[in-house]
Amino acid sequence: MRSLLGWMAILALAGCAAVPTAPPTPGFVKVEVLYATDRARTGSARPAEMYGKGRGTLEQGVAEVSIPHTHRAGELESPSWWSFEASPDPAKHVVVMSARALDAEDFARAIGRTTLPWQRNVLVFVHGFGTSFEDAVRRTGQIAYDLKFPGTPIAYTWPSQGSLSPIGYTADETNAEWTEAHLKQFLLDLKRSAGSGAKIHLVAHSMGSRALTKVLRSIAADNKEAIFNQVVLAAPDIDREVFVRDIAPAILTTAQRTTLYASSQDKALKLSEEIHNYPRAGQSDPPLVLVRGLDTVDASGVDTSALGHSYFAEEPLLLKDVFMLICQNRGPADRNLRAMTYSGAPYWALQR
């Protein structure tokens, strides 16, 4: 009787090689995230700590983010002290595994290497206050993975102090304004390097919406046509009256569609209202932000975290809505939203 090895050899020679044993699974997948940042370098060898909270020059690069096989949509899995997890594990957590700078030519090549210009999709995420370089890149990877985004995700990460303290908040306000020139330069360069016909989607959260909307207002003054596809303002930490009067009417021409997500359960924006003495655009307490040409979505009914501020990326129901908006180009009437009115003006509400 032939040995097992003998039979395997014969099958291999006949072109019917036995199915090899699968290699051990690492327990995670990798998501490539490009980044642009004007944070100062730290000199750290750890990819997650490559850039800090100080001001620097505008740089671009590429990072790899792990998404564990056990990942749940909306989660940003991290080590926890109550589980006795001393360090990040890619098989359990969303981890920045690598990061390296790219020159302008290599960055442009990374955007367009897989598709023709009119098939390119780019998603730029501008984070809010209290966010480190590490968490900005991790969040971008998580959003891209959960949306199954068919294109290139990019984290634009400005010098937030990564602190939720009052001092950190004040410093972040200053740096969100300081980054505007760099953000404008980056977006215009991105439009050119992505090529004609590329779809560029912009998602800004919280204080990041301040920088983005000011940049869009500046771009609109020089360009009367829509150069971006979808613009999403999630929980914008912007003075509500200033947004309605000055900002929204000026920026709507820069994109095919602009959507604002707001919530009355957002405790972080409630605190911001107390600090500034005026309500924020991301609050859905009456009066809602209602501007002709702007799609306002009330997300108050969804489950939220303790602060209720990151629901746009944490709540699966809202992620599904963002997926239909960005990946399927559906308007609010074609998504799972309930049509509402306030003082005769239309808006939309998430519904389960």
C-alpha positions, 0 to 999 in steps of 0.5 A, spaced: 500 500 500 502 506 498 504 511 503 500 517 504 506 521 502 506 517 495 499 519 494 500 526 495 506 526 490 502 523 485 496 527 485 501 533 485 504 531 479 498 530 476 496 537 477 491 535 483 495 537 489 492 536 495 489 542 499 495 545 503 493 546 511 491 553 512 496 557 515 495 560 522 490 566 522 493 572 525 486 574 527 485 581 524 485 584 517 489 590 515 486 597 513 491 602 509 489 609 511 493 615 508 494 621 512 496 628 512 498 632 518 501 638 520 503 636 527 510 636 529 514 629 529 516 626 536 521 622 534 518 616 537 519 609 534 512 607 535 508 608 529 502 611 533 506 616 537 510 618 530 506 625 531 505 629 537 500 635 539 505 640 537 505 644 531 509 642 525 509 643 517 504 639 513 506 632 511 503 626 508 504 619 509 501 612 509 499 607 515 496 600 517 490 599 521 488 592 524 481 591 525 480 584 529 476 579 526 472 580 532 470 587 531 463 590 532 461 595 527 462 602 531 467 599 536 474 602 536 476 596 540 482 598 545 486 595 551 482 595 558 485 595 565 479 591 567 481 586 562 488 586 564 490 588 557 497 592 558 498 593 551 494 593 544 493 586 541 491 587 533 487 580 534 483 584 539 484 591 538 484 597 533 491 598 532 496 603 528 501 598 526 505 602 522 506 609 519 511 612 514 511 619 511 511 619 503 513 625 498 507 628 494 509 624 488 508 617 492 502 620 496 498 621 489 500 614 487 497 611 493 491 615 491 490 613 484 494 606 483 488 602 483 483 605 479 482 610 473 481 617 475 473 617 474 473 611 478 476 613 484 473 614 491 476 618 496 474 619 504 477 625 508 476 624 515 477 631 519 477 629 527 474 633 532 477 636 539 481 631 544 484 627 539 491 624 538 494 622 531 493 615 533 486 615 535 485 619 528 488 614 524 484 608 528 478 612 527 479 613 520 480 605 519 474 603 523 470 608 519 472 605 512 472 598 514 465 599 517 462 603 511 466 598 506 468 604 503 470 602 496 476 607 495 482 611 499 481 613 506 485 619 509 485 622 516 487 629 516 489 630 523 491 637 526 495 638 532 489 637 537 492 636 544 488 629 545 485 632 552 478 633 554 480 638 559 478 645 559 485 647 557 486 642 552 479 644 549 482 652 549 488 650 545 484 645 540 480 651 538 486 655 537 489 650 533 483 648 529 483 655 526 491 655 525 490 649 521 485 652 516 491 654 511 494 647 511 487 644 510 485 648 504 492 647 501 491 639 502 484 639 499 486 643 493 492 639 492 488 632 493 483 634 488 488 635 483 492 629 484 486 625 485 484 627 477 478 629 474 472 625 475 474 622 482 469 623 487 472 626 494 467 625 500 469 630 506 467 628 513 468 632 519 467 631 526 465 636 532 471 642 532 474 639 525 467 642 522 470 649 524 476 648 520 473 645 514 467 649 513 471 655 514 476 652 508 470 651 504 467 658 505 474 660 502 474 655 496 467 657 495 469 664 494 474 662 488 470 657 485 463 657 484 462 649 482 462 643 486 468 640 487 467 635 492 461 629 492 459 629 499 460 633 505 458 631 512 458 635 518 457 630 524 456 634 531 459 640 528 461 644 534 460 651 531 456 657 533 449 655 531 447 662 529 453 664 525 453 657 521 445 658 519 447 666 517 454 666 514 457 659 513 451 654 510 449 658 505 456 660 503 459 652 503 453 649 499 456 650 492 462 646 494 459 639 494 454 635 490 450 634 497 452 637 504 449 633 510 449 635 518 448 630 523 445 633 530 443 630 536 439 633 543 443 627 547 450 630 545 453 632 552 459 635 549 456 640 545 452 642 551 458 643 555 460 647 549 454 651 549 455 653 556 462 655 555 460 659 549 454 662 552 450 660 545 448 653 542 452 649 537 450 647 530 450 640 532 445 640 537 438 638 535 434 642 541 429 647 538 431 651 533 434 646 529 439 648 524 434 648 517 437 651 511 435 650 504 439 646 500 442 643 507 440 636 509 439 636 517 438 629 520 436 628 527 440 623 530 437 624 537 434 617 537 440 613 537 444 609 542 450 613 544 456 613 548 457 617 555 458 623 552 453 622 546 458 625 541 461 620 537 455 617 535 456 618 527 462 613 527 459 608 533 452 607 532 451 602 527 444 605 525 447 611 523 453 608 520 448 604 515 445 611 513 452 614 512 454 608 508 447 609 503 449 617 503 457 616 501 457 609 498 450 609 494 449 616 493 442 616 496 438 622 498 435 622 505 428 620 502 431 614 499 434 612 506 431 609 512 429 616 515 423 619 517 421 626 514 419 631 519 418 639 519 419 644 524 416 651 523 414 648 516 421 647 514 423 640 512 428 635 516 430 628 517 430 623 523 433 617 524 428 611 525 429 604 527 
